[in-house]
Amino acid sequence: MITRKPHVALLAASLVLTGCGGGAAATSERPPAVAAPDRTPTTTTIQPAPTLSLEVAPQQLPGLGPRTWAKVPDDARQAVVVTGRGKNSSRSTVVLYERTETGWEAGEAWPAHNALRGWTDDHVAGDLHSPIGVFGLTDAGGLLRDPGTRLPYDQGSGFTVGGTGFEGEPLAGSFDYVIAINYNRKAGTSPLDWTRPLGANRGGGIWLHVDHGGPTHGCVSIAEEHMKKLLLALDPDRHPVVVMGDADSLAR
């Protein structure tokens, strides 16, 4: 496990939240006596053969259209799919899919929040939208001690946050656990690294983090217990990605 110490100042409250057998009959030397035939007509009912129901995991992530699916890397064996209720909705569902020899297998479905104004294909700083796309998941961190993730984890006070959210809910604890979404950031660094390859105007600091009970600035948030499960499940050797956006956009 790689542990890094935070190297960026405290986050401000306005940080972008951003189975058959058979046997043969015995024979004898003399054939058995044959009884007189029964002339009473009979009716034979043929029972249909039982239907075998085999559940096969899908070869492609459910809900994704050709354009979105084409963006999922061939080596990805884990995918966190965030499906928004609508283009302008701040509510969504998160499912972790694991790729096996037979296809993609879904985990639990968890309720989530995304940005206040929903989703966009062209995210810019401060627009209160979550970016649509497929992004790597390489780095994690949080205010609390590493729960045992295989991702590099940066723990420290730099993940302290205060203030209130859009619905007046307290933000404290939102960054107890975070997973950096590789949108406009340098992979392989702490979530607190503010390097912005696309430029500062394209925003950044887009994370998966602990839900505070309301919309985010741009991030995706789930309950703390689900964040811990996700952190324990993700494996950098399986090249995890997040696929995120409203349902209609992901279906393109």
C-alpha positions in Angstrom: 0.0 0.0 0.0 1.3 3.4 -1.0 0.6 6.2 1.5 1.3 9.8 0.6 1.3 12.8 2.9 -0.9 15.7 1.7 1.1 18.5 0.1 -1.7 21.0 -0.6 -3.3 23.5 1.8 -6.6 22.9 3.5 -9.6 22.8 1.2 -11.9 25.7 1.5 -15.6 25.1 2.1 -16.2 26.1 -1.5 -14.0 23.4 -2.9 -15.5 21.9 -6.1 -17.4 18.8 -4.9 -16.9 19.4 -6.9 -27.4 -32.1 -13.4 -29.1 -37.8 -15.4 -28.9 -41.4 -14.9 -30.4 -44.6 -16.3 -30.1 -48.4 -16.2 -30.7 -51.3 -18.7 -33.5 -53.8 -18.0 -32.4 -57.4 -17.1 -33.0 -60.1 -19.8 -33.9 -63.9 -19.4 -33.5 -66.9 -21.7 -37.3 -67.4 -22.1 -39.4 -64.4 -23.0 -42.1 -63.6 -20.5 -45.8 -64.4 -21.2 -47.7 -61.6 -22.9 -51.0 -60.5 -21.5 -54.0 -59.9 -23.8 -54.0 -56.4 -25.1 -56.3 -53.9 -23.4 -58.6 -52.5 -26.0 -59.5 -49.5 -24.0 -58.3 -46.4 -25.8 -55.8 -44.4 -23.8 -54.6 -40.8 -24.0 -50.9 -40.0 -23.7 -49.9 -36.6 -22.4 -46.5 -35.4 -23.4 -45.0 -33.1 -20.9 -42.8 -30.3 -22.2 -39.1 -30.5 -21.4 -38.1 -28.2 -18.6 -36.6 -24.9 -19.6 -33.1 -24.2 -18.4 -32.6 -20.6 -17.2 -29.0 -19.6 -17.4 -28.1 -16.1 -16.4 -25.2 -14.9 -18.4 -23.4 -11.7 -17.6 -23.5 -9.0 -20.3 -20.5 -8.7 -22.6 -21.0 -4.9 -22.5 -21.8 -2.6 -19.7 -25.6 -2.3 -19.5 -27.1 1.1 -20.5 -24.2 2.2 -22.6 -24.5 3.1 -26.3 -21.8 2.6 -28.9 -20.2 6.0 -28.4 -19.9 5.7 -24.6 -18.8 2.0 -24.8 -16.1 2.9 -27.2 -14.5 5.1 -24.6 -14.2 2.3 -22.0 -10.6 1.0 -22.1 -10.0 -2.6 -23.3 -8.0 -3.3 -20.1 -10.7 -2.0 -17.7 -11.9 -4.9 -15.5 -13.8 -2.7 -13.0 -16.3 0.1 -13.8 -18.2 2.3 -11.5 -21.2 3.3 -13.5 -23.0 6.5 -12.4 -26.4 6.9 -14.1 -28.1 10.2 -13.6 -31.9 10.4 -13.5 -32.0 13.2 -16.0 -29.8 15.7 -17.7 -30.8 18.4 -15.2 -31.2 16.1 -12.2 -28.9 16.0 -9.2 -29.8 12.5 -8.3 -28.2 9.3 -9.7 -27.4 5.7 -9.0 -24.0 4.1 -8.6 -23.2 0.5 -9.5 -19.8 -1.2 -9.4 -19.3 -3.7 -12.3 -16.6 -6.4 -12.3 -15.5 -8.0 -15.6 -15.2 -11.8 -15.4 -14.6 -14.5 -18.0 -18.3 -14.5 -18.9 -18.9 -10.8 -18.9 -19.7 -7.8 -16.7 -21.3 -8.6 -13.3 -23.1 -6.0 -11.4 -22.8 -5.2 -7.7 -25.3 -3.4 -5.4 -27.0 -0.3 -6.7 -26.4 2.7 -4.4 -28.3 6.0 -4.4 -26.1 9.0 -5.1 -26.0 12.8 -5.7 -24.3 14.6 -8.5 -24.0 18.3 -9.3 -26.9 20.7 -8.6 -27.6 21.4 -12.3 -27.1 17.9 -13.5 -24.7 16.9 -16.3 -22.7 18.4 -19.2 -20.5 17.3 -22.1 -18.5 20.6 -21.7 -17.7 21.1 -18.1 -16.2 24.4 -17.0 -15.2 25.7 -13.6 -18.2 26.8 -11.5 -21.0 25.7 -13.9 -22.5 23.4 -11.2 -22.6 20.4 -13.6 -20.9 17.0 -13.4 -18.8 16.1 -16.4 -20.1 13.3 -18.7 -17.5 10.7 -19.7 -15.3 7.8 -18.9 -12.4 8.6 -16.5 -9.8 6.6 -14.7 -9.8 6.0 -10.9 -6.2 5.8 -9.7 -5.9 7.7 -6.4 -7.8 8.1 -3.1 -7.5 9.9 0.2 -9.5 11.3 3.0 -9.6 12.9 6.4 -10.0 9.4 8.0 -7.4 6.7 8.1 -7.0 4.4 5.1 -9.7 1.7 5.4 -7.5 -0.8 3.5 -7.8 0.2 -0.1 -5.3 -1.0 -2.7 -5.4 2.5 -4.3 -2.7 4.9 -3.2 -4.2 6.7 -0.3 -3.4 10.2 1.0 -4.7 10.8 4.5 -4.6 14.1 6.3 -6.2 17.3 7.5 -6.2 18.7 3.9 -9.5 16.9 3.5 -11.2 19.0 6.1 -14.3 20.8 4.9 -17.0 22.9 6.6 -19.9 25.1 5.8 -23.3 24.1 4.4 -24.5 22.7 1.1 -27.2 23.9 -1.3 -30.0 22.6 0.9 -28.5 23.9 4.1 -27.0 20.5 5.0 -23.6 20.5 6.8 -20.7 19.5 4.6 -18.5 18.3 7.5 -17.3 14.7 6.9 -17.9 14.9 3.1 -14.2 14.2 2.5 -13.7 11.5 5.1 -13.1 9.3 2.1 -12.6 10.4 -1.5 -11.6 8.8 -4.8 -10.3 11.2 -7.4 -12.0 11.1 -10.8 -9.4 11.6 -13.5 -11.1 14.6 -15.1 -8.6 17.4 -15.7 -6.1 16.1 -13.2 -2.7 14.4 -13.2 -3.2 10.7 -12.5 -0.9 9.1 -9.9 -1.0 12.1 -7.5 -3.0 13.0 -4.4 -6.6 14.0 -4.9 -5.4 17.3 -3.5 -3.0 18.0 -6.4 -4.3 21.0 -8.2 -2.5 20.3 -11.5 -5.1 21.0 -14.3 -3.8 19.7 -17.7 -6.8 21.2 -19.6 -6.4 24.5 -17.8 -8.0 26.0 -14.7 -11.1 27.2 -16.6 -12.1 23.6 -17.3 -12.6 22.9 -13.6 -11.3 20.0 -11.6 -11.4 18.5 -8.1 -14.1 16.1 -9.3 -14.3 13.3 -6.8 -16.4 10.4 -5.5 -16.9 11.3 -1.9 -19.1 10.9 1.2 -22.7 12.1 0.6 -23.8 15.0 2.7 -27.5 14.8 1.8 -27.7 17.2 -1.1 -26.4 18.2 -4.5 -22.7 18.7 -5.2 -20.8 21.3 -7.1 -19.6 18.7 -9.7 -18.7 15.5 -7.7 -20.6 12.3 -7.2 -21.4 11.4 -3.6 -22.6 8.2 -1.9 -23.1 7.1 1.7 -20.0 6.6 3.8 -20.5 2.9 4.2 -20.7 2.6 0.4 -17.6 4.7 0.0 -15.7 2.3 2.3 -17.0 -0.7 0.2 -15.9 0.9 -3.0 -12.4 1.7 -1.6 -12.0 -1.9 -0.5 -13.2 -3.2 -3.9 -11.2 -1.1 -6.3 -7.9 -2.7 -7.5 -5.5 -0.7 -9.6 -4.4 -4.0 -11.2 -7.9 -4.2 -12.7 -7.7 -0.7 -14.2 -10.9 0.7 -12.7 -12.8 3.5 -14.4 -15.9 5.6 -13.7 -18.5 5.9 -16.4 -20.7 8.8 -15.6 -23.6 10.8 -17.0 -27.4 11.0 -17.3 -29.0 7.8 -18.7 -29.8 9.4 -22.1 -26.3 10.6 -22.6 -24.8 7.3 -21.6 -27.1 5.4 -24.0 -25.6 7.3 -27.0 
